Amino acid sequence: MQTFTTRPEIRGTFGVATSTHWLASATGFGILERGGNAFDAAVAAGLVLQVVEPHLNGPAGDLPAIFHSAQTGKTEVLAAQGPAPAGATIDHYRAQGLELIPGSGLLSTVIPGAFDGWMLMLRDHGSMTLAQVMEPAIAYARDGHPILPRVSHTIAGLAEYFTQEWPSSAEIWCPDGVPPAPNENFKNPDLARTYQRLVDIAEASSIEREAQINAARSAWAEGFVAQAIGDYLSQAEVHDVSGQKNRAVLTSEDLAYWRAGYEDTLSYAYQGWTLHKTHSWSQGPVLLQSLAILKHFDLAAMDPLGAEFTHTVIEAMKLAYADREAYYGDPDHSAVPMDVLLSDAYNAQRAQMISDQASLEQRPGRIPGYEHQAEAYVARAARDFGVTDAAPQEPTMAHLTEKRGDTVHLDVIDRWGNMVSATPSGGWLQSSPIVPGLGFPLNSRAQMFWLEEGLPTSLAPGRRPRTTLTPSLAEKDGARLVFGTPGGDQQDQWQLIWFLRFVHHGFDLQAGMDAPLFHSMHFQGSFFPRAALPGEMMIEQGVGDDVIQDLRTRGHIVTVADDWTVGRLTAALRHADGSLQAAATPRLMQAYAVGR
């Protein structure tokens, strides 16, 4: 389908890099120009995103990535989602008088994963030195970068709180006692020194590239970084969204215990494409199950911007997300019936539940042996229906407040066919105080756990939180596609809509990103305060009044968003002949694709 787009479709044969910030995209492509591969470029871009989008990710956050190695021919998951600390027990949190884990502060911190994950990717698949890939991030932190208006507004909205409750954050984010103005040249000298010290330690350890990277990983997990985190947390007691002051359970021993690793992908075949996602410690399988439901409908015959398409996709997502809430969790710690959840027979039954009217019920499937989990979810969603006593701590876009955290995304493909899709998040400036001397805060990912026994998402030491982070890689007849988006619970919704229009309706990469998007808020949210809003959905006004009225007639509770305020997709495609494409959303006017 040929449609008007906001920017050209980036095409070439040498390489492409696309991300949620133009400086990161330019950095990634610059690494390709200097002879680096897609893994070098992804690491360099990812580290820059920590500097230029500190309200959306940081070094102590989380990192799932899906990548394809041209050398090995394998497609794998980089699993850099840190687990709960050894002291993170339900009894401990209940003893603090809590029913939910706060969405901010120290008590919501799990073991940091992002930095170690990037280092693992660089060591095993990159070709450049640590100093080469860290230099751009160090330079932007040391010499400054034009601070995004959204970052400036976020800091301004929290400046008084930082001064009163998190003084270490006030020192970094409000230099000279005032928030930075939009587009002001902003510096984070403490972060620059931390990163430079890691490089110095690495280079002093060996002349070998891999040994240097190992030394940096050790300095992070067992050296000066871990010591600074441990020393701070041993004394700190800070205010959080619960309204009380809490202490962390994370210790330096937890950091020493954990390292990032690799996993196989979870995949599903759809319309000739094989789509690869992360396992059930993320929400990634929900996109696959949505496809398994939707394959029972003739989507190609529907108007991709029309009410029938929107209704059908929304209703399928409600069913898949209900199963996410009932059954997903860390598969290393809980039995997850994924073979059933992705089976043809099960999803044929799920598809039959979709009528011409919007469902207002939470309808997880009943899987033999797991019925108690479905019942527990229905009870939780009913309990938390319409919770509005506190703002959600993540996501996203212009119609929400500046104080909420979110996520970033990047996609890179090089001339050899290596490719990376990564969705870093966590460690937001608004999630936790700056660790003194290091220049970055910790994460708040523990809020994904429940303080109830017997669930796959119950808090437990060593268990990974069921994150919303979910990069994608798809392949068909020699072509490979990497894509993703920030957006918490919306990530796999926006990716699904974009992918369906690409597969069924011939939307090109950029056209699909520019087209109006929508999502459901029906199921229970993943972030504090975990609200469930049955029947509610959001759609951009560009679909037109007739579509919006049709959806309301079908029973949907529709919130209309301004154009280009929903979704932050990026994508890159390598065709079977080696030619490349890349695209980035116009939303927020900061994502960019670069290539030649």
VEXDREN-2710 file (C-alpha; in Angstrom, 1 decimal):
% VEXDREN-2710
k/r/px/py/pz
1/MET/0.0/0.0/0.0
2/GLN/1.4/3.4/-1.0
3/THR/0.7/6.1/1.5
4/PHE/2.1/9.5/2.5
5/THR/5.0/9.3/5.0
6/THR/6.6/11.9/7.2
7/ARG/10.1/11.0/6.1
8/PRO/11.8/8.9/3.5
9/GLU/12.3/5.2/3.8
10/ILE/16.0/4.8/4.5
11/ARG/17.6/2.4/2.0
12/GLY/21.0/1.1/1.2
13/THR/23.4/-1.9/1.2
14/PHE/26.1/-0.8/3.7
15/GLY/24.3/-0.6/7.0
16/VAL/21.4/0.9/8.9
17/ALA/20.9/2.1/12.5
18/THR/17.6/3.3/14.0
19/SER/16.7/4.2/17.5
20/THR/14.5/6.4/19.7
21/HIS/17.1/9.3/19.7
22/TRP/18.9/10.7/16.7
23/LEU/22.2/11.0/18.6
24/ALA/22.2/7.2/19.3
25/SER/21.3/6.4/15.7
26/ALA/24.1/8.6/14.5
27/THR/26.5/7.0/16.9
28/GLY/25.5/3.5/15.9
29/PHE/25.9/4.3/12.2
30/GLY/29.2/6.1/12.9
31/ILE/30.5/2.8/14.4
32/LEU/29.5/1.0/11.3
33/GLU/31.4/3.6/9.2
34/ARG/34.5/3.0/11.3
35/GLY/34.5/-0.7/10.5
36/GLY/32.5/-2.0/13.4
37/ASN/29.8/-4.6/13.1
38/ALA/26.2/-4.4/14.2
39/PHE/27.0/-5.6/17.7
40/ASP/29.6/-2.9/18.2
41/ALA/27.2/-0.3/16.9
42/ALA/24.3/-1.5/19.1
43/VAL/26.5/-1.3/22.2
44/ALA/27.7/2.2/21.4
45/ALA/24.2/3.4/20.6
46/GLY/22.8/1.7/23.7
47/LEU/25.3/3.4/26.0
48/VAL/24.5/6.8/24.4
49/LEU/20.8/6.2/25.0
50/GLN/21.6/5.9/28.7
51/VAL/23.1/9.5/28.6
52/VAL/20.6/11.3/26.3
53/GLU/17.4/9.6/27.4
54/PRO/18.0/9.2/31.2
55/HIS/14.3/9.4/31.9
56/LEU/13.8/6.2/29.9
57/ASN/16.8/4.0/30.7
58/GLY/20.1/3.8/32.5
59/PRO/23.2/1.6/33.2
60/ALA/21.5/-0.1/36.2
61/GLY/18.4/-0.9/34.2
62/ASP/17.4/-4.0/32.1
63/LEU/18.3/-5.2/28.7
64/PRO/16.6/-7.9/26.5
65/ALA/17.9/-8.2/22.9
66/ILE/17.3/-10.5/20.1
67/PHE/20.1/-10.8/17.6
68/HIS/21.2/-12.8/14.5
69/SER/24.9/-13.6/13.9
70/ALA/25.9/-13.9/10.3
71/GLN/29.0/-15.8/11.5
72/THR/27.2/-18.5/13.4
73/GLY/23.9/-18.4/11.6
74/LYS/22.1/-18.4/14.9
75/THR/19.3/-16.2/16.3
76/GLU/19.4/-15.8/20.0
77/VAL/18.3/-13.8/23.0
78/LEU/20.6/-11.7/25.1
79/ALA/19.0/-12.1/28.5
80/ALA/20.2/-9.2/30.7
81/GLN/17.2/-8.9/33.0
82/GLY/18.5/-9.0/36.6
83/PRO/16.6/-11.1/39.1
84/ALA/15.3/-10.3/42.6
85/PRO/18.0/-10.0/45.3
86/ALA/18.6/-12.7/47.9
87/GLY/16.7/-10.6/50.5
88/ALA/13.7/-10.0/48.4
89/THR/11.1/-12.2/50.2
90/ILE/7.4/-11.6/50.4
91/ASP/7.6/-11.7/54.2
92/HIS/10.2/-8.9/54.2
93/TYR/8.0/-6.6/52.1
94/ARG/4.8/-7.4/54.0
95/ALA/6.7/-6.5/57.2
96/GLN/7.1/-3.0/55.8
97/GLY/3.3/-2.7/55.7
98/LEU/3.1/-3.1/51.9
99/GLU/0.5/-4.8/49.7
100/LEU/2.2/-3.8/46.5
101/ILE/5.9/-3.2/45.7
102/PRO/6.4/0.6/45.2
103/GLY/7.0/1.8/41.7
104/SER/9.9/4.0/42.8
105/GLY/12.7/4.1/45.4
106/LEU/15.2/1.6/46.7
107/LEU/12.8/-1.2/47.8
108/SER/11.8/-1.8/44.1
109/THR/15.3/-2.5/42.9
110/VAL/16.4/-5.8/41.4
111/ILE/20.0/-6.7/40.3
112/PRO/21.1/-4.2/37.6
113/GLY/21.4/-6.0/34.2
114/ALA/21.9/-3.5/31.3
115/PHE/25.6/-2.7/31.6
116/ASP/26.7/-6.3/32.0
117/GLY/24.4/-7.3/29.1
118/TRP/26.0/-4.8/26.7
119/MET/29.4/-5.9/27.8
120/LEU/28.6/-9.6/27.1
121/MET/27.3/-8.7/23.6
122/LEU/30.5/-6.7/22.9
123/ARG/32.8/-9.4/24.1
124/ASP/31.3/-12.3/22.3
125/HIS/30.0/-10.8/19.1
126/GLY/31.7/-7.4/18.7
127/SER/35.0/-6.5/17.1
128/MET/36.0/-3.2/18.6
129/THR/37.6/-2.3/21.9
130/LEU/35.8/-1.2/25.0
131/ALA/37.3/2.3/24.7
132/GLN/36.1/2.6/21.1
133/VAL/32.5/1.8/21.8
134/MET/32.3/3.7/25.1
135/GLU/33.9/6.9/23.8
136/PRO/30.7/8.5/22.4
137/ALA/28.8/8.0/25.6
138/ILE/31.7/9.3/27.7
139/ALA/31.9/12.4/25.4
140/TYR/28.2/13.2/25.7
141/ALA/28.2/12.8/29.4
142/ARG/31.5/14.8/29.9
143/ASP/31.1/17.5/27.2
144/GLY/27.3/17.7/27.2
145/HIS/24.4/17.1/24.8
146/PRO/21.2/19.1/24.0
147/ILE/18.8/17.9/26.8
148/LEU/15.4/16.8/25.4
149/PRO/12.5/19.0/26.4
150/ARG/10.8/16.0/27.9
151/VAL/13.8/15.3/30.1
152/SER/14.0/19.0/31.1
153/HIS/10.3/18.9/32.0
154/THR/10.6/15.7/33.9
155/ILE/13.4/17.1/36.1
156/ALA/11.6/20.4/36.6
157/GLY/8.5/18.5/37.8
158/LEU/10.6/16.6/40.3
159/ALA/13.1/19.3/41.3
160/GLU/11.5/20.1/44.7
161/TYR/11.1/16.4/45.5
162/PHE/14.7/15.7/44.6
163/THR/15.9/18.5/46.9
164/GLN/13.7/17.4/49.8
165/GLU/13.9/13.6/49.5
166/TRP/16.7/12.5/47.0
167/PRO/19.5/15.1/47.3
168/SER/22.0/13.0/45.4
169/SER/19.6/13.2/42.4
170/ALA/19.2/17.0/42.9
171/GLU/23.0/17.4/42.6
172/ILE/23.1/15.7/39.2
173/TRP/19.8/16.7/37.6
174/CYS/19.7/20.3/39.0
175/PRO/23.2/21.6/38.7
176/ASP/23.6/25.0/40.4
177/GLY/20.3/24.3/42.1
178/VAL/18.0/24.7/39.0
179/PRO/16.6/22.3/36.4
180/PRO/18.2/22.5/32.9
181/ALA/16.2/24.4/30.3
182/PRO/15.0/22.5/27.2
183/ASN/17.8/21.9/24.7
184/GLU/20.4/23.3/27.1
185/ASN/23.8/21.6/26.9
186/PHE/23.6/19.2/29.8
187/LYS/26.5/17.3/31.3
188/ASN/26.7/14.4/33.8
189/PRO/30.4/14.5/34.9
190/ASP/29.9/11.7/37.5
191/LEU/28.6/9.3/34.9
192/ALA/31.5/10.3/32.5
193/ARG/34.0/9.6/35.3
194/THR/32.4/6.2/36.1
195/TYR/32.5/5.1/32.4
196/GLN/36.1/6.4/31.9
197/ARG/37.2/4.6/35.1
198/LEU/35.8/1.4/33.7
199/VAL/37.7/1.9/30.5
200/ASP/40.9/2.8/32.4
201/ILE/40.6/-0.4/34.5
202/ALA/40.0/-2.4/31.4
203/GLU/43.0/-1.1/29.5
204/ALA/45.3/-1.5/32.5
205/SER/44.3/-5.1/32.9
206/SER/45.4/-6.5/29.5
207/ILE/46.2/-5.7/25.9
208/GLU/43.6/-8.3/24.8
209/ARG/40.2/-7.0/23.8
210/GLU/38.2/-9.8/25.5
211/ALA/40.2/-9.6/28.7
212/GLN/39.6/-5.9/28.9
213/ILE/35.9/-6.3/28.6
214/ASN/35.9/-9.0/31.3
215/ALA/37.8/-6.6/33.5
216/ALA/35.2/-3.9/33.0
217/ARG/32.4/-6.5/33.9
218/SER/34.3/-7.4/37.1
219/ALA/34.8/-3.7/38.0
220/TRP/31.0/-3.3/37.6
221/ALA/29.9/-6.4/39.5
222/GLU/32.6/-6.9/42.1
223/GLY/34.7/-3.7/42.0
224/PHE/34.3/0.0/42.5
225/VAL/30.7/0.2/41.1
226/ALA/29.4/-2.6/43.2
227/GLN/31.2/-1.2/46.2
228/ALA/29.7/2.3/45.7
229/ILE/26.2/0.8/45.3
230/GLY/26.6/-1.5/48.3
231/ASP/28.0/1.3/50.6
232/TYR/25.1/3.6/49.6
233/LEU/22.4/1.1/50.1
234/SER/23.7/-0.1/53.4
235/GLN/22.8/3.3/54.9
236/ALA/20.2/4.9/52.6
237/GLU/16.5/5.0/53.6
238/VAL/14.5/7.0/51.1
239/HIS/10.9/8.1/50.4
240/ASP/9.1/6.4/47.5
241/VAL/5.6/6.3/46.0
242/SER/4.2/4.2/48.9
243/GLY/4.4/7.4/50.9
244/GLN/7.0/6.0/53.4
245/LYS/10.7/5.7/53.6
246/ASN/12.1/2.3/52.8
247/ARG/15.5/0.7/52.6
248/ALA/16.8/-1.6/49.8
249/VAL/17.3/-5.3/50.0
250/LEU/19.9/-5.3/47.2
251/THR/23.5/-5.7/48.3
252/SER/26.9/-5.7/46.6
253/GLU/26.9/-9.5/47.1
254/ASP/23.8/-9.7/44.8
255/LEU/25.7/-7.9/42.1
256/ALA/28.7/-10.3/42.4
257/TYR/26.4/-13.3/42.2
258/TRP/24.8/-12.5/38.8
259/ARG/25.9/-12.2/35.2
260/ALA/23.9/-11.8/31.9
261/GLY/23.6/-14.7/29.6
262/TYR/22.0/-16.1/26.4
263/GLU/18.9/-18.1/25.7
264/ASP/17.1/-19.6/22.7
265/THR/14.3/-17.6/21.2
266/LEU/10.6/-18.5/21.4
267/SER/9.2/-18.5/17.8
268/TYR/5.9/-18.8/16.0
269/ALA/5.2/-19.2/12.2
270/TYR/2.7/-16.8/10.7
271/GLN/1.9/-16.1/7.0
272/GLY/5.3/-17.5/6.0
273/TRP/7.2/-15.5/8.6
274/THR/8.9/-16.9/11.6
275/LEU/8.7/-14.4/14.4
276/HIS/11.3/-14.7/17.3
277/LYS/10.6/-13.3/20.8
278/THR/11.9/-13.6/24.3
279/HIS/10.4/-16.2/26.7
280/SER/7.8/-15.7/29.4
281/TRP/10.0/-13.7/31.8
282/SER/9.0/-11.0/29.4
283/GLN/5.6/-10.3/27.7
284/GLY/7.1/-11.3/24.4
285/PRO/5.0/-14.5/23.9
286/VAL/1.8/-12.4/24.0
287/LEU/2.5/-11.2/20.5
288/LEU/2.9/-14.7/19.3
289/GLN/-0.3/-15.8/21.0
290/SER/-2.1/-12.8/19.5
291/LEU/-1.0/-14.0/16.0
292/ALA/-2.2/-17.6/16.9
293/ILE/-5.6/-16.2/17.6
294/LEU/-5.8/-13.8/14.7
295/LYS/-4.8/-16.4/12.1
296/HIS/-8.5/-17.5/12.4
297/PHE/-9.7/-14.2/10.9
298/ASP/-9.4/-12.9/7.3
299/LEU/-7.4/-9.8/8.3
300/ALA/-6.3/-9.2/4.7
301/ALA/-9.9/-8.5/3.7
302/MET/-10.3/-5.8/6.4
303/ASP/-9.5/-2.1/6.1
304/PRO/-6.2/-1.8/8.1
305/LEU/-7.4/1.5/9.5
306/GLY/-11.0/0.5/9.9
307/ALA/-13.2/-0.4/12.9
308/GLU/-13.5/-4.2/12.1
309/PHE/-9.7/-4.6/12.0
310/THR/-9.3/-2.5/15.2
311/HIS/-12.0/-4.4/17.0
312/THR/-10.8/-7.8/16.1
313/VAL/-7.2/-7.1/17.0
314/ILE/-8.2/-5.4/20.3
315/GLU/-10.3/-8.4/21.3
316/ALA/-7.6/-10.9/20.4
317/MET/-5.1/-8.9/22.5
318/LYS/-7.4/-8.9/25.5
319/LEU/-7.5/-12.7/25.4
320/ALA/-3.7/-13.1/25.0
321/TYR/-2.9/-10.5/27.7
322/ALA/-5.3/-12.2/30.1
323/ASP/-3.2/-15.4/29.6
324/ARG/-0.1/-13.3/30.1
325/GLU/-1.4/-12.2/33.5
326/ALA/-2.5/-15.7/34.6
327/TYR/0.4/-17.8/33.3
328/TYR/3.6/-15.9/32.5
329/GLY/6.6/-15.8/34.8
330/ASP/10.3/-16.7/34.9
331/PRO/10.4/-20.2/33.4
332/ASP/13.5/-21.0/35.4
333/HIS/11.3/-20.8/38.6
334/SER/7.8/-21.6/37.5
335/ALA/6.1/-24.1/35.1
336/VAL/4.6/-22.0/32.3
337/PRO/2.3/-24.0/29.9
338/MET/3.6/-22.3/26.8
339/ASP/3.1/-25.3/24.6
340/VAL/-0.6/-25.0/25.3
341/LEU/-0.7/-21.2/25.1
342/LEU/0.7/-21.3/21.5
343/SER/-1.1/-24.4/20.3
344/ASP/-3.5/-24.4/17.4
345/ALA/-6.3/-26.1/19.3
346/TYR/-6.2/-23.8/22.3
347/ASN/-6.1/-20.6/20.2
348/ALA/-8.9/-21.8/17.9
349/GLN/-11.1/-21.9/21.0
350/ARG/-9.9/-18.5/22.0
351/ALA/-10.7/-17.1/18.6
352/GLN/-14.3/-18.4/18.9
353/MET/-14.7/-16.1/22.0
354/ILE/-14.4/-13.0/19.9
355/SER/-17.9/-11.6/18.9
356/ASP/-18.9/-8.3/17.3
357/GLN/-19.1/-6.7/20.7
358/ALA/-16.3/-5.6/23.0
359/SER/-15.8/-7.9/26.0
360/LEU/-15.7/-6.2/29.4
361/GLU/-14.6/-9.4/31.2
362/GLN/-11.1/-10.7/32.1
363/ARG/-11.1/-14.1/30.3
364/PRO/-7.9/-16.1/30.8
365/GLY/-8.1/-19.6/29.4
366/ARG/-8.5/-22.5/31.8
367/ILE/-5.6/-24.9/31.4
368/PRO/-5.8/-28.2/33.2
369/GLY/-3.6/-28.1/36.3
370/TYR/-3.3/-24.3/36.2
371/GLU/-6.9/-23.3/36.9
372/HIS/-6.0/-21.7/40.2
373/GLN/-3.7/-19.2/38.4
374/ALA/-6.6/-18.1/36.1
375/GLU/-8.9/-17.7/39.1
376/ALA/-6.3/-15.7/41.0
377/TYR/-5.9/-13.3/38.0
378/VAL/-9.6/-12.7/37.7
379/ALA/-9.8/-12.0/41.4
380/ARG/-6.9/-9.5/41.3
381/ALA/-8.3/-7.7/38.3
382/ALA/-11.7/-7.3/39.9
383/ARG/-10.0/-6.0/43.1
384/ASP/-7.9/-3.5/41.2
385/PHE/-10.6/-2.3/38.8
386/GLY/-10.2/1.4/38.1
387/VAL/-7.5/2.0/40.7
388/THR/-6.6/5.7/40.4
389/ASP/-5.0/6.5/43.7
390/ALA/-1.5/6.8/42.2
391/ALA/-0.1/7.4/38.7
392/PRO/1.4/4.4/36.9
393/GLN/5.1/4.4/36.9
394/GLU/5.6/3.5/33.3
395/PRO/4.6/4.4/30.1
396/THR/4.3/6.5/27.8
397/MET/3.8/9.2/25.2
398/ALA/2.7/12.8/25.0
399/HIS/-0.8/12.4/26.5
400/LEU/0.7/11.2/29.8
401/THR/2.6/13.1/32.5
402/GLU/6.3/13.8/32.3
403/LYS/7.0/12.1/35.6
404/ARG/6.4/8.5/34.3
405/GLY/9.3/6.3/33.2
406/ASP/9.5/4.5/30.0
407/THR/11.9/2.7/27.6
408/VAL/14.1/3.1/24.6
409/HIS/14.7/0.9/21.5
410/LEU/17.3/0.4/18.8
411/ASP/17.7/-1.8/15.7
412/VAL/21.0/-2.2/13.8
413/ILE/21.9/-4.2/10.7
414/ASP/25.4/-4.3/9.1
415/ARG/26.7/-5.1/5.7
416/TRP/27.5/-8.7/6.7
417/GLY/23.9/-9.5/7.8
418/ASN/24.5/-9.3/11.6
419/MET/21.5/-7.6/13.3
420/VAL/20.3/-6.6/16.7
421/SER/17.0/-5.6/18.2
422/ALA/17.2/-4.3/21.7
423/THR/14.8/-2.7/24.2
424/PRO/16.7/-1.3/27.2
425/SER/14.8/0.2/30.0
426/GLY/14.8/0.9/33.8
427/GLY/17.1/2.9/35.9
428/TRP/15.1/6.1/35.1
429/LEU/16.1/9.3/36.7
430/GLN/12.6/9.5/38.3
431/SER/12.6/5.9/39.5
432/SER/15.4/6.0/42.2
433/PRO/18.0/8.3/43.7
434/ILE/21.4/8.7/42.0
435/VAL/24.0/6.5/43.6
436/PRO/26.5/9.1/45.0
437/GLY/29.6/9.3/42.9
438/LEU/28.4/7.1/40.0
439/GLY/26.0/9.5/38.2
440/PHE/23.2/7.0/37.7
441/PRO/20.2/5.7/39.6
442/LEU/19.1/2.1/40.2
443/ASN/16.0/0.4/38.7
444/SER/12.5/-0.2/39.9
445/ARG/11.7/-3.4/38.1
446/ALA/10.7/-5.3/41.3
447/GLN/7.3/-3.6/41.0
448/MET/6.4/-6.3/38.5
449/PHE/6.2/-8.9/41.2
450/TRP/3.1/-9.7/43.4
451/LEU/3.3/-10.0/47.2
452/GLU/1.1/-13.1/47.0
453/GLU/2.3/-16.7/47.3
454/GLY/1.9/-19.3/44.6
455/LEU/1.9/-17.2/41.4
456/PRO/4.5/-17.4/38.6
457/THR/5.0/-13.7/39.3
458/SER/5.2/-13.9/43.1
459/LEU/8.3/-12.2/44.5
460/ALA/11.1/-14.6/45.3
461/PRO/14.9/-14.4/45.5
462/GLY/16.6/-15.1/42.2
463/ARG/13.4/-14.9/40.2
464/ARG/13.3/-12.6/37.2
465/PRO/10.4/-10.1/37.2
466/ARG/8.0/-10.6/34.3
467/THR/9.1/-7.6/32.4
468/THR/7.2/-5.8/29.5
469/LEU/10.4/-5.4/27.5
470/THR/10.1/-7.2/24.2
471/PRO/12.3/-6.8/21.1
472/SER/11.4/-8.7/17.9
473/LEU/13.1/-10.4/15.0
474/ALA/11.2/-12.0/12.1
475/GLU/12.5/-13.9/9.0
476/LYS/11.0/-15.2/5.7
477/ASP/12.7/-16.6/2.6
478/GLY/16.1/-15.1/3.4
479/ALA/14.8/-11.8/4.6
480/ARG/15.2/-10.7/8.2
481/LEU/13.4/-7.9/10.0
482/VAL/14.2/-6.4/13.5
483/PHE/11.7/-4.1/15.2
484/GLY/10.4/-2.9/18.5
485/THR/9.1/0.0/20.6
486/PRO/9.1/1.5/24.1
487/GLY/5.7/1.5/25.9
488/GLY/5.4/-0.9/28.7
489/ASP/2.2/-3.0/28.3
490/GLN/1.6/-1.4/24.9
491/GLN/4.9/-2.6/23.4
492/ASP/3.5/-5.9/21.9
493/GLN/0.2/-4.2/21.0
494/TRP/1.8/-1.5/18.8
495/GLN/4.3/-4.0/17.4
496/LEU/1.5/-6.4/16.5
497/ILE/-0.6/-3.8/14.7
498/TRP/2.5/-2.6/12.8
499/PHE/3.5/-6.2/11.8
500/LEU/-0.1/-7.1/10.7
501/ARG/-0.3/-4.1/8.4
502/PHE/3.1/-4.9/7.0
503/VAL/2.3/-8.6/6.4
504/HIS/-1.4/-8.4/5.3
505/HIS/-1.7/-4.9/3.7
506/GLY/1.7/-4.2/2.2
507/PHE/2.5/-1.2/4.4
508/ASP/6.2/-0.3/4.1
509/LEU/8.2/0.2/7.2
510/GLN/7.8/3.9/7.5
511/ALA/4.2/4.0/6.3
512/GLY/3.2/1.5/9.0
513/MET/4.9/3.7/11.7
514/ASP/3.1/6.9/10.5
515/ALA/-0.3/5.2/10.4
516/PRO/-2.7/5.7/13.3
517/LEU/-2.1/3.3/16.2
518/PHE/-4.3/2.0/19.1
519/HIS/-4.1/-0.1/22.2
520/SER/-6.1/-1.6/25.0
521/MET/-6.0/-0.8/28.7
522/HIS/-8.5/-3.6/29.5
523/PHE/-6.2/-6.0/31.3
524/GLN/-4.3/-5.5/34.6
525/GLY/-1.3/-3.2/34.2
526/SER/2.2/-4.3/34.9
527/PHE/3.2/-1.2/36.8
528/PHE/2.2/0.3/40.1
529/PRO/-0.7/0.6/41.0
530/ARG/-1.6/-2.3/38.7
531/ALA/-5.0/-0.9/37.5
532/ALA/-7.4/-2.8/35.4
533/LEU/-9.7/-0.8/33.1
534/PRO/-12.1/-3.2/31.4
535/GLY/-13.2/-2.3/27.9
536/GLU/-11.0/0.8/27.7
537/MET/-8.9/1.5/24.7
538/MET/-7.0/4.4/23.2
539/ILE/-6.8/5.3/19.5
540/GLU/-5.3/8.2/17.5
541/GLN/-7.8/10.6/16.0
542/GLY/-6.4/10.1/12.5
543/VAL/-8.6/7.0/12.0
544/GLY/-11.6/9.4/11.7
545/ASP/-14.8/10.0/13.5
546/ASP/-16.7/7.2/11.8
547/VAL/-14.3/4.5/13.0
548/ILE/-14.3/5.9/16.5
549/GLN/-18.1/5.9/16.6
550/ASP/-18.2/2.4/15.2
551/LEU/-15.9/1.2/18.0
552/ARG/-18.1/2.9/20.6
553/THR/-21.2/1.2/19.1
554/ARG/-19.4/-2.1/19.6
555/GLY/-19.0/-1.4/23.3
556/HIS/-15.5/-0.1/23.5
557/ILE/-14.8/2.7/25.9
558/VAL/-12.7/4.9/23.6
559/THR/-10.2/7.6/24.6
560/VAL/-9.1/9.6/21.5
561/ALA/-5.5/10.6/21.4
562/ASP/-4.0/13.3/19.3
563/ASP/-2.3/12.2/16.1
564/TRP/1.2/10.8/16.5
565/THR/1.1/10.5/20.3
566/VAL/0.8/6.7/20.5
567/GLY/3.7/4.4/19.8
568/ARG/7.5/4.9/19.2
569/LEU/8.3/2.1/16.8
570/THR/11.6/1.6/14.9
571/ALA/12.5/-1.1/12.4
572/ALA/15.2/-2.3/10.0
573/LEU/14.9/-4.9/7.3
574/ARG/17.5/-6.9/5.3
575/HIS/16.1/-8.3/2.1
576/ALA/17.3/-11.7/0.7
577/ASP/19.4/-9.8/-1.8
578/GLY/21.3/-8.0/0.9
579/SER/19.6/-4.6/0.4
580/LEU/18.5/-2.8/3.5
581/GLN/15.7/-0.6/4.8
582/ALA/15.2/1.3/8.1
583/ALA/12.5/3.5/9.6
584/ALA/11.7/5.4/12.7
585/THR/8.5/6.9/14.2
586/PRO/7.8/10.6/13.9
587/ARG/6.2/10.6/17.3
588/LEU/8.0/12.9/19.8
589/MET/10.2/14.1/17.0
590/GLN/13.4/12.5/18.2
591/ALA/13.7/8.9/16.8
592/TYR/15.7/8.6/13.6
593/ALA/16.9/6.0/11.1
594/VAL/20.3/6.4/9.5
595/GLY/21.8/4.3/6.7
596/ARG/23.4/4.1/3.3
END
